[in-house]
Amino acid sequence: LVLDSKSKSKLRGPEMKGGTKPSARRSPRRLLLLLVVAPPAVAVALAVYSMLTLYPAWRLATLLTAPASEATGACFDAAYSLCGTTAAQWAAAACAAYAPLVAKVADELVHREATWYPAAVGLVLFAFLAECVAPLAVFDALRLAWPAGAESAAPVAAACALAWAACVTACGIANALLLTDRVVLTVKSDRVARPFRIAHISDVHVGSRTRWWLRRVVRRVLALHPDYVVITGDFIDYKGVTTADLEPLKELRGVPTFVSIGNHDEYAGVDRLQRLLADFPDVSLLRNTAWTSPPQQAHNVQFVGIDDAMDVVPYLDDVFAACTSPSLAPTAASEPFRVLLYHRPQEAAFRHVADRGLCDLFLAGHTHNGQIFPFNVLVRLVFPHAVGVAHRGGTWLHVSPGTGTWGPVVRLASRNLVACIDVLPGSN
C-alpha cells in the first residue's frame, strides 16, 4: 500500500484483520493518475513560487534603478512595464528570485549533511521576498489609481517595502527561536487508576533545525516532568541526519517516548529513522502497532501509532483490531485509556475514531498552524481542526502547532509549542 505519492512504505506491525497485509505495488491506475496530476501540480507550484519571489524581485529592481535613469516620464513609465525592464534588471530579479529554489534543489540532490547553510539562507531570502509582495502590490494599486506623483514616490515605496519585509522577517526569525509550553488539556477517565502526564511535541524537523534546537526541546520537555513523551511525526526531514544529531534524546532516559511517522519522515527514509532511533532504548517507533503500560504502573494506558497516509480511514479499524490482539491486549481488568498518534489531523479520521470509540485521545500535528501568515488562514481550508483542542463524543483531539519549523526558520502568527496533557482518574 503506497501511503503517499512519494513514498513506498507499507503498513507494518501486526497482521491486519483477516490475516492479510496490503500490497506495496502501485496499481496502473495510480501510476496513470500520478502521470496526469504531477505535471500540472509542478506547474502550479512553480507559478505560486514565481508570484511570491519573481514579482517582488522584479519590482524592487525596477523601483530602485528607475530614479537613476533620465528623469523623463516616458523612461519612468517604462520601468513599470515588462518591455521596459532592462536585461540587467531581469538578471538581478531572476537571481534573487530563484536562488532559494536552486539552493534547496541542490541541497536535496547533492548534499548529505543535516544542515546546509546556503539552503537555510536561501529559505530566509524566500520569506523576505514573499513579505515584500503585499506592500509592493499596494503601491502598484495606488499608482494605477493616482498616477500623478508616482515617480517621486518610487524610492519611498521601495524603501518602505524593504523596511517592512526586513522587520517582519526579523520578527519571524526571532519568533521561530522561541519555545513555549503549557498544559493544553486535562482529561478525566474512569479507566485510569493513577494520574499521568503526556508531553506532546510534533514536527521538530531535525535537519532543518539543528541539534541545539532538539536539545532545547528535550530540556523543556523534561522541565515539565512528563510520564510519557509522544512525537507525532516529522521528527526528521533530511536524509543526512545522523545519530549525533539526535544525541539529545539520551536525556530522555527513563521516560518512555513514542514516535509516529510523518510525511517528512517518509521522504527522509523511515528505515533510516528506525535505525537511528534504535540507539535510544527509551524511544520507540510505533508503526501501526501499540505499546501498553505494564500493570505495576497502574496508568492503564495504551499508545497506538499509525504511519502517515493520505487517507487513513480505511485502515483504522484493522489497525486497532490488531492492537487489541492477545499479544498486545492489556492485562488490566478494564480497557486501557487509548491514545492515537497520527500525523495528520484529518477530519474524517477524527470522526471515525470518535464515533466508533476507538480511542480516548487523538494527538496530531502536520499543520504548523500555517507557520507563516497568511497560511494560518489557508490551512483551515484543508484541516478544519488546524490547531488546538477539539472534542467529539468521548474522544479528545489535540493538534500541535509544531515544535520546529520547516523551510525558512520563520514563524508569523504561530508559535513553537511543547504541549502537556494531564490524564486524571474520574469521570470524563
C-alpha positions in Angstrom: 0.0 0.0 0.0 1.5 3.3 -1.1 0.7 5.8 1.6 2.0 8.8 -0.3 2.8 9.6 -3.9 6.5 10.0 -2.9 6.6 7.0 -0.6 6.9 3.3 -1.0 6.4 2.4 2.7 3.9 -0.3 3.7 1.7 -0.6 6.6 3.7 -2.6 9.1 3.3 -4.0 12.6 0.6 -6.5 13.5 -1.2 -8.5 10.9 -4.3 -6.8 9.5 -7.7 -8.2 10.2 -8.3 -11.4 8.2 -4.6 -12.2 8.1 -3.7 -10.2 5.1 -1.3 -7.4 4.5 -1.7 -4.7 1.9 0.3 -4.8 -1.2 3.2 -2.5 -1.8 2.8 -2.3 -5.6 1.5 0.7 -7.3 -1.6 -0.1 -9.5 -1.6 1.1 -13.2 -4.4 3.4 -12.3 -2.4 5.1 -9.6 0.6 5.4 -11.9 -1.6 6.9 -14.6 -3.1 9.3 -12.1 0.4 10.3 -10.9 1.5 11.0 -14.5 -1.6 13.1 -15.2 -1.6 15.0 -11.9 2.2 15.6 -11.4 2.9 17.9 -14.4 0.1 20.4 -13.7 0.9 20.2 -9.9 4.5 21.1 -10.6 3.4 23.9 -12.9 1.1 25.4 -10.3 3.8 25.1 -7.6 6.3 27.0 -9.8 3.7 29.6 -10.7 3.0 30.2 -7.0 6.7 30.3 -6.2 7.3 32.8 -9.0 4.5 35.0 -7.8 6.0 35.1 -4.3 9.5 35.8 -5.4 9.9 36.9 -9.0 7.2 39.7 -8.8 8.8 41.4 -5.7 12.3 40.9 -7.0 11.4 42.4 -10.4 9.5 45.3 -8.8 12.4 46.1 -6.4 14.9 46.0 -9.3 12.8 48.5 -11.3 11.9 50.8 -8.4 15.5 51.0 -7.2 17.0 51.7 -10.6 14.3 53.8 -12.3 15.2 57.1 -10.4 18.8 56.8 -11.5 17.8 56.9 -15.2 16.9 60.1 -17.2 14.2 62.0 -15.4 11.6 61.7 -18.0 8.1 60.4 -17.6 8.5 58.0 -20.5 11.6 56.5 -19.0 9.9 56.1 -15.6 6.8 54.6 -17.2 8.9 52.1 -19.0 10.2 50.9 -15.6 6.7 49.7 -14.8 6.4 47.6 -17.9 7.8 44.2 -18.8 9.1 45.5 -22.1 10.8 48.5 -20.3 12.7 46.2 -17.9 16.4 46.0 -18.9 18.4 42.8 -19.2 20.4 43.8 -16.1 17.2 44.3 -14.1 15.8 41.0 -15.2 19.1 39.2 -14.4 19.2 40.7 -10.9 15.5 39.9 -10.3 15.9 36.3 -11.5 19.0 35.7 -9.4 17.3 36.9 -6.3 14.0 35.1 -7.0 15.3 31.6 -7.9 18.5 31.4 -5.8 16.5 29.9 -2.9 14.9 27.3 -5.2 18.3 26.4 -6.7 19.9 26.1 -3.3 17.1 23.9 -2.0 17.2 21.6 -5.0 21.0 21.3 -4.8 20.6 20.5 -1.1 18.1 17.7 -1.8 20.1 16.2 -4.7 23.7 16.7 -3.6 24.1 17.5 0.0 24.1 14.8 2.6 24.7 16.6 5.9 21.9 17.6 8.3 22.1 21.3 7.8 23.4 23.1 4.7 23.6 26.9 5.3 23.2 28.0 1.7 19.8 26.4 1.6 18.9 27.8 5.0 19.9 31.4 3.9 18.0 30.9 0.7 14.9 30.0 2.5 15.1 33.1 4.6 15.6 35.1 1.4 12.4 33.4 0.1 10.5 34.5 3.2 11.9 38.1 2.8 10.8 38.3 -0.8 7.4 36.9 0.0 6.9 39.5 2.7 7.6 42.2 0.0 4.6 41.2 -2.1 1.9 42.9 0.0 3.5 46.5 0.2 4.6 46.4 -3.4 1.2 45.3 -4.6 -0.4 48.1 -2.5 2.0 50.6 -4.1 1.2 49.4 -7.6 -2.6 49.6 -6.9 -2.2 53.2 -5.6 0.0 54.1 -8.7 -2.8 52.9 -11.0 -5.4 54.9 -9.1 -3.3 58.1 -8.7 -0.6 58.1 -11.3 0.4 61.7 -10.6 3.4 61.9 -8.3 4.2 58.2 -8.7 7.7 59.0 -10.0 8.7 60.8 -6.8 7.1 58.1 -4.6 9.0 55.2 -6.2 12.1 55.4 -4.0 9.9 55.8 -0.9 7.8 52.7 -2.0 10.9 50.6 -2.5 12.4 51.7 0.9 9.1 51.0 2.7 8.8 47.6 1.1 12.3 46.7 2.1 11.9 48.0 5.6 8.6 46.2 6.1 10.0 42.9 4.8 13.1 43.2 6.8 11.2 44.0 10.0 8.6 41.2 9.5 11.3 38.6 8.6 13.4 39.5 11.6 10.4 39.2 13.9 9.6 35.9 12.3 13.1 34.6 12.8 13.1 35.7 16.4 9.7 34.1 17.0 10.8 30.8 15.4 13.6 30.7 18.0 11.2 31.0 20.9 9.8 27.9 22.6 6.6 27.9 24.7 5.0 25.3 26.8 1.6 24.9 28.5 -1.0 22.5 29.7 -3.5 22.4 26.8 -5.9 19.8 28.1 -6.9 17.9 31.3 -8.8 14.7 30.7 -10.6 12.6 33.3 -11.2 8.9 32.7 -12.6 6.1 34.9 -10.2 3.8 33.0 -7.2 5.4 34.8 -6.3 4.4 38.3 -3.3 6.8 38.7 -2.8 10.2 37.1 -0.1 10.7 34.5 1.1 13.5 32.2 1.9 13.3 28.4 4.2 15.8 26.8 3.2 16.2 23.1 5.7 17.5 20.6 5.4 17.3 16.8 7.2 18.5 13.6 10.6 19.0 15.2 12.2 18.7 11.7 15.7 17.8 12.8 17.7 18.6 9.8 16.0 21.8 9.0 16.6 22.5 12.7 19.8 21.7 14.5 20.9 19.5 17.3 21.0 22.7 19.5 17.3 23.1 18.9 16.5 19.5 19.7 18.4 19.8 23.0 16.3 22.9 23.9 13.1 21.0 23.2 14.2 17.9 25.2 15.2 20.0 28.2 11.9 22.0 28.1 10.1 18.7 27.9 11.9 17.3 31.0 11.2 20.5 32.9 7.5 19.6 32.7 8.1 16.2 34.4 6.1 14.1 32.0 5.4 10.4 32.5 5.3 9.9 28.7 6.6 11.8 25.7 5.0 11.5 22.2 6.3 12.8 18.9 3.5 12.8 16.3 5.6 12.7 13.1 8.1 14.8 11.0 10.8 14.2 13.6 13.4 14.4 10.9 13.4 15.8 7.4 16.9 15.2 6.0 18.4 12.0 4.7 21.7 13.2 6.2 20.6 13.2 9.8 22.9 11.2 12.0 22.9 9.6 15.4 24.9 12.6 16.6 22.1 15.0 15.6 19.7 13.0 17.8 22.1 12.7 20.7 19.9 15.0 23.0 17.4 12.1 23.1 19.7 10.4 25.6 18.5 12.9 28.1 15.0 11.3 28.0 16.5 8.3 29.9 13.8 6.7 31.9 10.9 8.5 30.2 9.0 6.3 27.7 8.9 8.1 24.4 6.8 7.2 21.4 7.2 8.3 17.8 4.8 8.0 14.9 5.7 8.5 11.2 5.0 11.8 9.3 5.3 12.6 5.7 8.8 14.2 6.0 10.0 11.1 7.9 8.8 9.1 4.8 10.8 11.4 2.5 13.9 11.2 4.7 13.6 7.4 4.9 11.6 5.5 7.6 14.1 2.6 7.7 16.9 5.1 8.3 14.9 6.7 11.1 14.2 3.3 12.6 18.0 2.6 12.6 18.8 5.9 14.2 16.2 5.5 17.0 17.5 2.0 17.8 20.4 3.7 19.6 18.0 5.2 22.1 16.4 2.5 24.2 13.7 4.7 25.7 12.4 5.8 22.3 10.0 3.5 20.5 8.9 3.9 16.9 5.2 2.8 16.7 4.4 1.7 13.1 0.8 0.5 13.1 1.3 -1.1 16.4 0.8 -0.3 20.1 2.5 -0.1 23.5 0.6 -0.9 26.6 1.7 0.2 30.1 2.7 -2.6 32.5 0.2 -3.4 35.3 2.5 -2.2 38.0 2.4 1.4 36.8 -1.4 1.5 37.3 -1.7 4.0 34.5 -3.6 1.6 32.2 -2.7 3.5 29.1 -2.1 2.3 25.5 -0.3 4.3 22.8 -1.2 3.4 19.2 1.0 4.8 16.4 -0.1 4.8 12.8 2.0 5.7 9.8 1.2 8.8 7.8 -1.2 8.3 4.9 -3.2 10.5 2.5 -6.3 8.7 3.6 -6.0 6.5 6.7 -9.7 5.9 7.4 -9.9 2.5 5.5 -7.2 1.0 7.8 -8.1 2.4 11.2 -10.4 -0.5 12.2 -7.9 -3.1 11.2 -5.0 -1.5 13.0 -7.0 -1.0 16.2 -8.3 -4.6 16.0 -4.7 -5.8 15.6 -3.6 -3.7 18.6 -6.2 -5.3 20.8 -5.0 -8.8 19.8 -4.0 -11.2 22.7 -0.3 -10.3 22.3 -1.0 -6.6 22.8 -4.1 -6.8 25.0 -3.9 -5.1 28.4 -3.7 -7.2 31.5 -5.7 -4.7 33.5 -9.3 -5.5 34.2 -10.7 -2.6 32.2 -9.9 -1.4 28.7 -6.9 0.9 28.6 -7.0 4.7 28.1 -6.1 4.6 24.4 -4.0 7.4 22.8 -3.8 7.5 19.0 -0.6 9.1 17.5 -1.3 10.0 13.9 0.4 12.8 12.0 -2.4 14.5 10.1 -5.5 15.9 11.8 -7.8 14.5 9.2 -11.4 15.4 10.0 -12.6 12.0 8.6 -10.2 10.1 10.8 -11.2 12.1 13.9 -14.9 11.4 13.2 -14.2 7.7 12.6 -12.3 7.0 15.8 -14.7 9.2 17.8 -17.9 7.7 16.5 -16.6 4.2 17.0 -15.0 4.8 20.3 -11.6 3.5 19.1 -9.6 5.9 21.2 -9.9 8.4 24.1 -7.2 10.9 22.9 -6.1 11.7 19.3 -2.8 13.5 19.0 -1.7 15.0 15.7 0.5 17.7 14.1 1.4 18.4 10.5 -0.2 21.8 10.0 2.3 24.0 11.9 -0.7 26.2 12.3 0.3 27.6 8.9 3.7 28.7 10.3 3.7 32.0 8.3 0.8 34.3 7.8 -1.5 34.1 5.7 -1.1 30.3 5.6 -2.6 30.2 9.1 -5.9 31.0 7.4 -5.4 28.9 4.3 -4.5 25.7 6.2 -8.0 25.7 7.8 -9.5 25.2 4.3 -7.8 21.7 4.3 -7.9 20.9 8.0 -10.9 22.3 10.0 -9.1 21.4 13.2 -5.8 23.0 12.3 -4.5 23.7 15.8 -5.6 23.3 19.4 -8.2 21.1 21.1 -11.5 19.6 19.8 -13.9 17.1 21.3 -16.4 14.7 19.8 -18.2 12.0 21.7 -15.8 10.5 24.2 -12.7 11.4 22.2 -10.5 14.5 22.6 -8.2 15.8 19.8 -5.1 17.9 20.2 -3.4 19.3 17.1 0.1 20.7 17.8 1.2 23.8 16.0 4.6 22.1 15.8 7.8 22.3 17.9 10.0 23.3 15.0 9.9 24.8 11.5 10.1 23.5 8.0 11.6 25.6 5.2 12.6 29.1 6.5 13.3 29.4 10.2 10.4 31.9 10.4 7.1 31.9 12.3 4.5 34.6 11.9 1.2 34.4 13.9 2.2 30.9 15.2 4.4 29.5 17.9 6.6 26.5 18.7 4.8 24.6 21.4 5.6 21.8 23.9 2.1 20.8 25.0 1.1 18.9 28.1 -2.0 16.7 28.6 -2.8 15.6 32.1 -4.9 12.5 32.5 -6.6 12.0 35.8 -8.9 9.4 37.4 -12.5 10.2 37.4 -15.5 10.9 35.1 -14.7 12.5 31.7 
